[in-house]
């Protein structure tokens, strides 16, 4: 996981540098697409860091079960309707 986080960080950095140099050279076509791609690259970095944090804490990614609030736990379970 460490290698993939580093690789994505390097790729994101290079993409930012490329975008800045392209904008400085006057190439503004496709800036919206570049920003959209950059958004998803950053989301990927955030997700990888969260996975790494969960792995270090010993929890598996799918083990975070939602905790029932007192209101939810006080509602009795309902039986499914029967058809006749």
MOPAC internal coordinates of N, CA, C and O (Angstrom, degrees):
PM7 1SCF
backbone

  N    0.0000 0     0.00 0     0.00 0    0    0    0
  C    1.4501 1     0.00 0     0.00 0    1    0    0
  C    1.5289 1   109.98 1     0.00 0    2    1    0
  O    1.2310 1   120.38 1   147.24 1    3    2    1
  N    1.3157 1   116.88 1   -32.76 1    3    2    1
  C    1.4561 1   119.63 1  -178.24 1    5    3    2
  C    1.5225 1   111.37 1   -63.17 1    6    5    3
  O    1.2310 1   120.76 1   139.11 1    7    6    5
  N    1.3204 1   116.15 1   -40.89 1    7    6    5
  C    1.4564 1   120.31 1  -179.94 1    9    7    6
  C    1.5143 1   112.58 1   -64.87 1   10    9    7
  O    1.2310 1   120.41 1   140.82 1   11   10    9
  N    1.3236 1   116.82 1   -39.18 1   11   10    9
  C    1.4603 1   119.27 1  -179.30 1   13   11   10
  C    1.5238 1   111.14 1   -70.81 1   14   13   11
  O    1.2310 1   119.99 1   145.43 1   15   14   13
  N    1.3227 1   117.62 1   -34.57 1   15   14   13
  C    1.4621 1   120.66 1   176.95 1   17   15   14
  C    1.5219 1   110.30 1   -65.88 1   18   17   15
  O    1.2310 1   120.58 1   136.75 1   19   18   17
  N    1.3121 1   116.49 1   -43.25 1   19   18   17
  C    1.4602 1   120.87 1   178.59 1   21   19   18
  C    1.5294 1   110.91 1   -65.02 1   22   21   19
  O    1.2310 1   120.50 1   137.50 1   23   22   21
  N    1.3234 1   116.65 1   -42.50 1   23   22   21
  C    1.4662 1   120.38 1   180.00 1   25   23   22
  C    1.5257 1   111.34 1   -63.79 1   26   25   23
  O    1.2310 1   120.20 1   137.75 1   27   26   25
  N    1.3302 1   117.22 1   -42.25 1   27   26   25
  C    1.4601 1   120.24 1   179.34 1   29   27   26
  C    1.5248 1   110.84 1   -68.01 1   30   29   27
  O    1.2310 1   120.07 1   143.43 1   31   30   29
  N    1.3259 1   117.48 1   -36.57 1   31   30   29
  C    1.4641 1   120.52 1   177.59 1   33   31   30
  C    1.5317 1   110.86 1   -65.12 1   34   33   31
  O    1.2310 1   120.26 1   137.80 1   35   34   33
  N    1.3249 1   117.11 1   -42.20 1   35   34   33
  C    1.4682 1   120.61 1   178.04 1   37   35   34
  C    1.5232 1   110.42 1   -64.88 1   38   37   35
  O    1.2310 1   120.46 1   135.98 1   39   38   37
  N    1.3329 1   116.73 1   -44.02 1   39   38   37
  C    1.4680 1   120.30 1   179.47 1   41   39   38
  C    1.5253 1   111.14 1   -62.48 1   42   41   39
  O    1.2310 1   120.34 1   139.17 1   43   42   41
  N    1.3263 1   116.95 1   -40.83 1   43   42   41
  C    1.4654 1   120.65 1   178.75 1   45   43   42
  C    1.5194 1   110.53 1   -64.78 1   46   45   43
  O    1.2310 1   120.53 1   137.00 1   47   46   45
  N    1.3210 1   116.58 1   -43.00 1   47   46   45
  C    1.4617 1   120.16 1   178.34 1   49   47   46
  C    1.5170 1   112.48 1   -62.32 1   50   49   47
  O    1.2310 1   120.69 1   135.65 1   51   50   49
  N    1.3207 1   116.28 1   -44.35 1   51   50   49
  C    1.4650 1   119.80 1   177.95 1   53   51   50
  C    1.5268 1   111.48 1   -64.19 1   54   53   51
  O    1.2310 1   120.28 1   143.27 1   55   54   53
  N    1.3250 1   117.08 1   -36.73 1   55   54   53
  C    1.4636 1   120.63 1   179.16 1   57   55   54
  C    1.5266 1   110.72 1   -67.48 1   58   57   55
  O    1.2310 1   120.68 1   142.40 1   59   58   57
  N    1.3364 1   116.31 1   -37.60 1   59   58   57
  C    1.4723 1   120.20 1   176.81 1   61   59   58
  C    1.5227 1   110.07 1   -64.86 1   62   61   59
  O    1.2310 1   120.35 1   133.64 1   63   62   61
  N    1.3351 1   116.94 1   -46.36 1   63   62   61
  C    1.4672 1   120.75 1   179.29 1   65   63   62
  C    1.5242 1   110.44 1   -60.99 1   66   65   63
  O    1.2310 1   120.41 1   136.92 1   67   66   65
  N    1.3306 1   116.82 1   -43.08 1   67   66   65
  C    1.4607 1   120.82 1   178.62 1   69   67   66
  C    1.5258 1   110.92 1   -62.17 1   70   69   67
  O    1.2310 1   120.31 1   138.61 1   71   70   69
  N    1.3101 1   117.01 1   -41.39 1   71   70   69
  C    1.4639 1   120.45 1   179.14 1   73   71   70
  C    1.5123 1   112.71 1   -65.45 1   74   73   71
  O    1.2310 1   120.62 1   138.88 1   75   74   73
  N    1.3313 1   116.41 1   -41.12 1   75   74   73
  C    1.4676 1   120.44 1   178.71 1   77   75   74
  C    1.5238 1   110.41 1   -65.58 1   78   77   75
  O    1.2310 1   120.20 1   135.28 1   79   78   77
  N    1.3294 1   117.22 1   -44.72 1   79   78   77
  C    1.4636 1   119.93 1   179.71 1   81   79   78
  C    1.5266 1   111.81 1   -66.33 1   82   81   79
  O    1.2310 1   120.24 1   143.70 1   83   82   81
  N    1.3164 1   117.14 1   -36.30 1   83   82   81
  C    1.4652 1   120.54 1   177.31 1   85   83   82
  C    1.5200 1   110.53 1   -65.71 1   86   85   83
  O    1.2310 1   120.38 1   136.78 1   87   86   85
  N    1.3322 1   116.88 1   -43.22 1   87   86   85
  C    1.4643 1   120.31 1   178.76 1   89   87   86
  C    1.5249 1   110.82 1   -66.66 1   90   89   87
  O    1.2310 1   120.13 1   142.62 1   91   90   89
  N    1.3388 1   117.36 1   -37.38 1   91   90   89
  C    1.4655 1   120.75 1   179.25 1   93   91   90
  C    1.5268 1   111.15 1   -66.91 1   94   93   91
  O    1.2310 1   120.22 1   150.58 1   95   94   93
  N    1.3214 1   117.19 1   -29.42 1   95   94   93
  C    1.4604 1   121.01 1   179.20 1   97   95   94
  C    1.5240 1   112.01 1   -82.50 1   98   97   95
  O    1.2310 1   120.45 1   178.23 1   99   98   97
  N    1.3155 1   116.75 1    -1.77 1   99   98   97
  C    1.4595 1   120.38 1   177.21 1  101   99   98
  C    1.5100 1   114.56 1    93.76 1  102  101   99
  O    1.2310 1   119.80 1  -169.14 1  103  102  101
  N    1.2999 1   117.99 1    10.86 1  103  102  101
  C    1.4627 1   120.51 1   179.20 1  105  103  102
  C    1.5170 1   110.78 1   -92.47 1  106  105  103
  O    1.2310 1   120.75 1   -86.45 1  107  106  105
  N    1.3174 1   116.16 1    93.55 1  107  106  105
  C    1.4576 1   120.24 1  -177.61 1  109  107  106
  C    1.5210 1   113.06 1   -99.59 1  110  109  107
  O    1.2310 1   120.07 1   179.85 1  111  110  109
  N    1.3425 1   117.47 1    -0.15 1  111  110  109
  C    1.4499 1   119.19 1   177.27 1  113  111  110
  C    1.5285 1   109.12 1   -70.70 1  114  113  111
  O    1.2310 1   121.07 1   -43.86 1  115  114  113
  N    1.2882 1   115.57 1   136.14 1  115  114  113
  C    1.4556 1   120.31 1   177.11 1  117  115  114
  C    1.5056 1   114.67 1    79.15 1  118  117  115
  O    1.2310 1   119.63 1  -164.91 1  119  118  117
  N    1.3241 1   118.30 1    15.09 1  119  118  117
  C    1.4667 1   120.35 1  -178.08 1  121  119  118
  C    1.5249 1   110.96 1   -65.52 1  122  121  119
  O    1.2310 1   120.35 1   146.54 1  123  122  121
  N    1.3349 1   116.93 1   -33.46 1  123  122  121
  C    1.4641 1   120.49 1   179.07 1  125  123  122
  C    1.5286 1   110.16 1   -65.97 1  126  125  123
  O    1.2310 1   120.56 1   137.98 1  127  126  125
  N    1.3156 1   116.54 1   -42.02 1  127  126  125
  C    1.4647 1   120.42 1   178.75 1  129  127  126
  C    1.5221 1   109.88 1   -65.90 1  130  129  127
  O    1.2310 1   120.23 1   139.71 1  131  130  129
  N    1.3236 1   117.16 1   -40.29 1  131  130  129
  C    1.4722 1   120.50 1   177.82 1  133  131  130
  C    1.5227 1   111.23 1   -61.58 1  134  133  131
  O    1.2310 1   120.51 1   137.37 1  135  134  133
  N    1.3198 1   116.63 1   -42.63 1  135  134  133
  C    1.4620 1   120.19 1   179.46 1  137  135  134
  C    1.5268 1   111.13 1   -66.35 1  138  137  135
  O    1.2310 1   120.32 1   142.29 1  139  138  137
  N    1.3147 1   117.00 1   -37.71 1  139  138  137
  C    1.4597 1   120.82 1   177.87 1  141  139  138
  C    1.5311 1   110.81 1   -64.79 1  142  141  139
  O    1.2310 1   120.49 1   135.24 1  143  142  141
  N    1.3182 1   116.67 1   -44.76 1  143  142  141
  C    1.4642 1   120.31 1   177.77 1  145  143  142
  C    1.5230 1   110.53 1   -63.47 1  146  145  143
  O    1.2310 1   120.44 1   138.71 1  147  146  145
  N    1.3195 1   116.76 1   -41.29 1  147  146  145
  C    1.4611 1   120.83 1   178.44 1  149  147  146
  C    1.5229 1   110.91 1   -62.52 1  150  149  147
  O    1.2310 1   120.36 1   141.04 1  151  150  149
  N    1.3221 1   116.91 1   -38.96 1  151  150  149
  C    1.4631 1   121.11 1   177.55 1  153  151  150
  C    1.5249 1   110.45 1   -58.15 1  154  153  151
  O    1.2310 1   120.42 1   132.99 1  155  154  153
  N    1.3344 1   116.81 1   -47.01 1  155  154  153
  C    1.4588 1   119.89 1  -178.23 1  157  155  154
  C    1.5309 1   112.09 1   -71.55 1  158  157  155
  O    1.2310 1   119.76 1   148.54 1  159  158  157
  N    1.3122 1   118.06 1   -31.46 1  159  158  157
  C    1.4681 1   119.90 1   174.47 1  161  159  158
  C    1.5266 1   110.71 1   -63.77 1  162  161  159
  O    1.2310 1   120.62 1   137.85 1  163  162  161
  N    1.3139 1   116.42 1   -42.15 1  163  162  161
  C    1.4653 1   120.28 1   179.16 1  165  163  162
  C    1.5246 1   110.40 1   -67.89 1  166  165  163
  O    1.2310 1   119.93 1   141.33 1  167  166  165
  N    1.3341 1   117.74 1   -38.67 1  167  166  165
  C    1.4639 1   120.72 1   176.00 1  169  167  166
  C    1.5313 1   110.44 1   -61.13 1  170  169  167
  O    1.2310 1   120.39 1   142.07 1  171  170  169
  N    1.3171 1   116.86 1   -37.93 1  171  170  169
  C    1.4556 1   120.86 1   177.05 1  173  171  170
  C    1.5183 1   112.12 1   -64.67 1  174  173  171
  O    1.2310 1   120.46 1   139.28 1  175  174  173
  N    1.3254 1   116.73 1   -40.72 1  175  174  173
  C    1.4645 1   120.44 1   176.21 1  177  175  174
  C    1.5232 1   111.14 1   -61.32 1  178  177  175
  O    1.2310 1   120.81 1   135.54 1  179  178  177
  N    1.3206 1   116.05 1   -44.46 1  179  178  177
  C    1.4622 1   120.31 1   179.84 1  181  179  178
  C    1.5301 1   110.15 1   -62.75 1  182  181  179
  O    1.2310 1   120.30 1   137.40 1  183  182  181
  N    1.3271 1   117.04 1   -42.60 1  183  182  181
  C    1.4639 1   120.88 1  -179.73 1  185  183  182
  C    1.5278 1   111.47 1   -65.43 1  186  185  183
  O    1.2310 1   120.13 1   137.86 1  187  186  185
  N    1.3255 1   117.35 1   -42.14 1  187  186  185
  C    1.4667 1   119.71 1   178.72 1  189  187  186
  C    1.5247 1   111.67 1   -64.95 1  190  189  187
  O    1.2310 1   120.29 1   141.05 1  191  190  189
  N    1.3213 1   117.05 1   -38.95 1  191  190  189
  C    1.4703 1   119.54 1   177.33 1  193  191  190
  C    1.5219 1   111.04 1   -64.37 1  194  193  191
  O    1.2310 1   120.34 1   141.00 1  195  194  193
  N    1.3310 1   116.95 1   -39.00 1  195  194  193
  C    1.4659 1   120.57 1   178.08 1  197  195  194
  C    1.5264 1   110.93 1   -65.81 1  198  197  195
  O    1.2310 1   120.11 1   138.02 1  199  198  197
  N    1.3298 1   117.40 1   -41.98 1  199  198  197
  C    1.4620 1   120.15 1   176.60 1  201  199  198
  C    1.5256 1   111.23 1   -61.98 1  202  201  199
  O    1.2310 1   120.43 1   139.11 1  203  202  201
  N    1.3141 1   116.77 1   -40.89 1  203  202  201
  C    1.4625 1   120.75 1   178.71 1  205  203  202
  C    1.5231 1   110.46 1   -64.72 1  206  205  203
  O    1.2310 1   120.67 1   139.60 1  207  206  205
  N    1.3327 1   116.33 1   -40.40 1  207  206  205
  C    1.4630 1   120.37 1   179.49 1  209  207  206
  C    1.5245 1   110.43 1   -64.01 1  210  209  207
  O    1.2310 1   120.43 1   137.53 1  211  210  209
  N    1.3269 1   116.79 1   -42.47 1  211  210  209
  C    1.4627 1   120.00 1   179.28 1  213  211  210
  C    1.5221 1   111.54 1   -67.60 1  214  213  211
  O    1.2310 1   120.71 1   144.10 1  215  214  213
  N    1.3282 1   116.25 1   -35.90 1  215  214  213
  C    1.4555 1   119.74 1   179.29 1  217  215  214
  C    1.5281 1   110.15 1   -67.05 1  218  217  215
  O    1.2310 1   120.27 1   140.58 1  219  218  217
  N    1.3155 1   117.09 1   -39.42 1  219  218  217
  C    1.4602 1   120.85 1   179.53 1  221  219  218
  C    1.5268 1   111.60 1   -68.44 1  222  221  219
  O    1.2310 1   120.06 1   147.58 1  223  222  221
  N    1.3316 1   117.48 1   -32.42 1  223  222  221
  C    1.4600 1   120.15 1  -178.97 1  225  223  222
  C    1.5237 1   111.73 1   -81.27 1  226  225  223
  O    1.2310 1   119.69 1   172.20 1  227  226  225
  N    1.3264 1   118.20 1    -7.80 1  227  226  225
  C    1.4495 1   121.53 1   176.76 1  229  227  226
  C    1.5089 1   114.33 1    93.40 1  230  229  227
  O    1.2310 1   119.74 1   177.38 1  231  230  229
  N    1.3032 1   118.10 1    -2.62 1  231  230  229
  C    1.4643 1   120.98 1   179.58 1  233  231  230
  C    1.5129 1   109.44 1   -91.44 1  234  233  231
  O    1.2310 1   120.99 1   -39.54 1  235  234  233
  N    1.3090 1   115.72 1   140.46 1  235  234  233
  C    1.4563 1   118.83 1   175.74 1  237  235  234
  C    1.5212 1   108.98 1   -80.70 1  238  237  235
  O    1.2310 1   119.47 1   -24.95 1  239  238  237
  N    1.3415 1   118.61 1   155.05 1  239  238  237
  C    1.4639 1   120.97 1  -175.85 1  241  239  238
  C    1.5207 1   114.42 1   -57.70 1  242  241  239
  O    1.2310 1   119.27 1   148.94 1  243  242  241
  N    1.3227 1   119.01 1   -31.06 1  243  242  241
  C    1.4552 1   120.35 1  -177.59 1  245  243  242
  C    1.5123 1   114.11 1   -97.73 1  246  245  243
  O    1.2310 1   119.30 1  -172.15 1  247  246  245
  N    1.3375 1   118.94 1     7.85 1  247  246  245
  C    1.4545 1   120.09 1  -173.78 1  249  247  246
  C    1.5161 1   113.78 1   -87.62 1  250  249  247
  O    1.2310 1   119.59 1   172.75 1  251  250  249
  N    1.2897 1   118.38 1    -7.25 1  251  250  249
  C    1.4608 1   120.40 1  -178.61 1  253  251  250
  C    1.5225 1   109.09 1   -77.52 1  254  253  251
  O    1.2310 1   120.97 1   -89.01 1  255  254  253
  N    1.3354 1   115.75 1    90.99 1  255  254  253
  C    1.4639 1   120.58 1   179.79 1  257  255  254
  C    1.5211 1   109.35 1   -83.04 1  258  257  255
  O    1.2310 1   120.28 1   -38.42 1  259  258  257
  N    1.3183 1   117.07 1   141.58 1  259  258  257
  C    1.4544 1   118.88 1   178.67 1  261  259  258
  C    1.5201 1   110.58 1   -66.42 1  262  261  259
  O    1.2310 1   120.78 1   -40.91 1  263  262  261
  N    1.3086 1   116.12 1   139.09 1  263  262  261
  C    1.4526 1   122.31 1  -179.40 1  265  263  262
  C    1.5204 1   108.09 1   -90.79 1  266  265  263
  O    1.2310 1   120.72 1   -46.64 1  267  266  265
  N    1.3383 1   116.23 1   133.36 1  267  266  265
  C    1.4584 1   120.19 1  -179.37 1  269  267  266
  C    1.5183 1   109.72 1   -74.53 1  270  269  267
  O    1.2310 1   120.82 1   -44.02 1  271  270  269
  N    1.3036 1   116.04 1   135.98 1  271  270  269
  C    1.4576 1   120.69 1   176.49 1  273  271  270
  C    1.5189 1   108.49 1   -80.00 1  274  273  271
  O    1.2310 1   119.43 1   -18.88 1  275  274  273
  N    1.3252 1   118.69 1   161.12 1  275  274  273
  C    1.4677 1   120.31 1   179.73 1  277  275  274
  C    1.5282 1   112.62 1   -56.53 1  278  277  275
  O    1.2310 1   119.92 1   146.49 1  279  278  277
  N    1.3215 1   117.76 1   -33.51 1  279  278  277
  C    1.4611 1   120.16 1   179.53 1  281  279  278
  C    1.5240 1   110.22 1   -67.05 1  282  281  279
  O    1.2310 1   120.28 1   137.10 1  283  282  281
  N    1.3269 1   117.06 1   -42.90 1  283  282  281
  C    1.4584 1   120.51 1  -179.70 1  285  283  282
  C    1.5215 1   111.74 1   -66.97 1  286  285  283
  O    1.2310 1   120.06 1   143.34 1  287  286  285
  N    1.3298 1   117.49 1   -36.66 1  287  286  285
  C    1.4536 1   119.71 1  -177.49 1  289  287  286
  C    1.5189 1   111.97 1   -76.12 1  290  289  287
  O    1.2310 1   119.15 1   161.69 1  291  290  289
  N    1.3402 1   119.23 1   -18.31 1  291  290  289
  C    1.4552 1   120.85 1   179.86 1  293  291  290
  C    1.5223 1   112.40 1   -86.15 1  294  293  291
  O    1.2310 1   119.57 1   169.34 1  295  294  293
  N    1.3194 1   118.42 1   -10.66 1  295  294  293
  C    1.4597 1   121.75 1   179.28 1  297  295  294
  C    1.5249 1   108.36 1   -82.63 1  298  297  295
  O    1.2310 1   120.16 1   -57.27 1  299  298  297
  N    1.3487 1   117.30 1   122.73 1  299  298  297
  C    1.4736 1   118.19 1  -179.75 1  301  299  298
  C    1.5243 1   110.67 1   -70.43 1  302  301  299
  O    1.2310 1   119.99 1   -30.25 1  303  302  301
  N    1.3259 1   117.62 1   149.75 1  303  302  301
  C    1.4645 1   119.87 1   178.83 1  305  303  302
  C    1.5255 1   110.49 1   -67.19 1  306  305  303
  O    1.2310 1   120.68 1   -35.52 1  307  306  305
  N    1.3054 1   116.30 1   144.48 1  307  306  305
  C    1.4582 1   121.15 1  -179.58 1  309  307  306
  C    1.5156 1   109.53 1  -103.58 1  310  309  307
  O    1.2310 1   121.42 1   -35.31 1  311  310  309
  N    1.3336 1   114.88 1   144.69 1  311  310  309
  C    1.4575 1   120.04 1   177.88 1  313  311  310
  C    1.5201 1   109.17 1   -83.18 1  314  313  311
  O    1.2310 1   120.02 1   -33.50 1  315  314  313
  N    1.3263 1   117.58 1   146.50 1  315  314  313
  C    1.4669 1   119.31 1   178.26 1  317  315  314
  C    1.5321 1   110.09 1   -67.30 1  318  317  315
  O    1.2310 1   120.17 1   -31.54 1  319  318  317
  N    1.3265 1   117.28 1   148.46 1  319  318  317
  C    1.4689 1   119.40 1  -179.73 1  321  319  318
  C    1.5315 1   110.98 1   -66.45 1  322  321  319
  O    1.2310 1   121.50 1   -35.82 1  323  322  321
  N    1.3110 1   114.74 1   144.18 1  323  322  321
  C    1.4604 1   119.75 1   178.56 1  325  323  322
  C    1.5195 1   109.36 1   -99.78 1  326  325  323
  O    1.2310 1   120.83 1   -34.93 1  327  326  325
  N    1.3038 1   116.01 1   145.07 1  327  326  325
  C    1.4622 1   120.70 1   178.26 1  329  327  326
  C    1.5189 1   108.68 1  -110.89 1  330  329  327
  O    1.2310 1   120.91 1   -37.95 1  331  330  329
  N    1.2972 1   115.87 1   142.05 1  331  330  329
  C    1.4658 1   118.89 1   179.85 1  333  331  330
  C    1.5019 1   112.11 1  -125.43 1  334  333  331
  O    1.2310 1   120.10 1   180.00 1  335  334  333

